[in-house]
């Protein structure tokens, strides 16, 4: 799970006025405020801000979703859907937290910790 210290240490940022079309991959904490149209394959943690939109599949260690994801998600540890978060697609994760107001439409598979 992401700690407060981790959240304040953003290694990579896709800004609110940025739109990326294509596959995104890398490591370090990734914060997305803008739009990604393509798959995200990330070795570490991802935070999607309330202004973010991801149209593609996401694979990462931990994810905090405040924005919108239209695609499948695989989290190797914890997936948190915040009150403004919306996921349309299937998810596979070890731990799932959906805060009040968070929306999820799809199938969920709980997997053992890797």
Secondary structure by P-SEA (a helix, b strand, c coil): ccccccccccccccccccccccbbbbbcbbbbcbbbcbbbbccbbbbbcccbbbcbbbbccbbbbcbbbcbbbbbccbbbbcccbbbcbbbbccbbbbcccccccbbbbbbccc
